[in-house]
């Protein structure tokens, strides 16, 4: 008999999502309270973040999209289809284009596990560390991969590794899992080269990957199959850009947690009907709030761009808490994937467009570029200006060696070129052991009240705007 | 040997000073993927950056973070505090995220008169080889343009020949260390290897020939076990000395500043740029190559066999992901074959850590116990 310790993250989350899938779309506060009350404390806290009234509609749709993704992968495996692990910086629409393959994204699995499970992801992290893996690995994927390595979890048939060039820890753990499980690893290297030659090289690598995957899955990616996902990907792009523009309004009508929803869609389901549906609901909610000038606090005190990741081990006390204090989260570095329209005129043009999307995925585009600091800095400054940010925050996830390597350059350049101050935190974004959320909150609040708000008062502009919802 | 030990323990050694006094230029690089022949063919001295156990990082830590490898932080410190002001240029490679950060901060804070970024693929497919061949050519052209020299094919062939001689001497030293009664300690070999990358090749060959002759019949002091040392980039001669001080003689290694640096040799070919590119990328035994673990594993396993090793120490600098993970795979593969393994995580240049490391090594030697072949061999 399996003990609970042996049950893997994927299977435990799937069980939870099966229940979510059965929940009606419109539930009253009492019904929500009743359902959440059945959950153990960590799960209640984590899942509760999706059901706060102002985000409930989108939260519900987002969770159902995730449920469809999880349960779809499980069903696909039963049907004999290939399950392919991809990292967050790989556009999953390529795998969605196959009839006989399903993508599962390491970082999304870890995040949902941290959000939904009692004990969060720590059990699986410990399994990985128990094998001797260093504790400075990145919990974003090591939680899920630890589950695969150390428990009776859902097994992939292959791994796509697209972090070489962008992140050592990500590339290395996927290589390790590939050898440990004895499953093939398909590498998509990002040349650290911004020239035309670098782009051409990346395109070559991408085309090679497509051919290798076709051979592995045993299926040709025809124009029709690619067109099916490309058209949906283009619809996702339109909605995503609309959401980006909605962030510009003051006060910001887009709830903080939509940052997570946006890249949850991007990394897991881009190019599918579920993704379009989720993004459409998010846009509708934001538009409605824009019309009502709704904002959760009396005043929008600060507008912050998180320059790399956010914190995920307590979504409610991170995203929802911030906006209740008047601190808008305009998105983070993972939202900086700059979607574009795919040219659907031919199979070649779609593949070329997907390669371009892949080049622009977060992390790949920034720290995977020729200079780790320049492209990142340019993107952050662009986003800060576009979205009217008046402060920036680096979450300081301990295992992000590449961002930590150049965070001081980013902070200096941001201050010098825009006058925007950047707070540097330290912690583990997926594990609460390193820096508890109460400490993160204290540091954010001190920065907002003592640096950002004071700076605004000094300039005599007062608070940005008022509103309440 | 004492001359080599002395020379390798200072950064701006007497050969570098003489070279500079005579008007020569010196270019710094850190990664073993850098084809030094291109620098040498330009009449410039290639200098492999070291930190030599420097524990100070206060200037560097204003730029890199405590989540970055302390070896890179230590090197950055020396770059920013003026120790490396004798360099006329820097070659960056994308060896790892820490190294990239080190070069980027160095160049941001204190720009070098000549700075070139050599982009090294993480895979060895034909596409990647083609790319790297162009990279090496661009490297050559950048050198020519900045320093106003022409690097001809003959210059490159001559530099390849000179470096082949260096590598030949290093292989001889390695063979002498691996013999039944080792002719060198591990600390001595690390000193020889460090020196080989920081002085003119002709001078090194002369010094190496001397020490090879000197150590012909030398026998090491008593030791308890023959060990192999693998892992992160490190130039810590003192650390190797500490391990040997408790009885674990390092008779071979798979270190970046160690034997991984010299297996390559100039091959036949028409174009020396292509020869160099292929040689450096295909022979790059580094965990930053993500499709090449089986070759690294086989290299370690065959070395264990060849050098009749009793146990293997795999170590990595804290926050070094590429070695930290590779070491786990290596440990598993070695243990599967019955080879005792000690997995160590350490901070670079932290002498306060030596006590802990000694204790771990002593315990490891106890574990090896009677398995050790030292008794049979010394």
Interface residues (C-beta under 8 A of the other chain):
Chain A: X131 X132 X133 X134 X136 X137 X161 X164 X165 X167 X168 X169 X171 X172 X173 X175 X176 X179 X180 X185 X187 X189 X191 X192 X193 X197 X198 X201 X204 X205 X208 X367 X370 X371 X372 X373 X398 X399 X400 X401 X402 X404 X405 X406 X407 X408 X409
Chain B: X62 X63 X64 X65 X67 X68 X69 X94 X96 X97 X98 X100 X101 X102 X104 X105 X108 X117 X119 X121 X122 X123 X125 X127 X128 X131 X134 X287 X288 X290 X291 X293 X316 X318 X319 X321 X322 X324 X325 X326 X327 X328 X329 X331 X343 X345
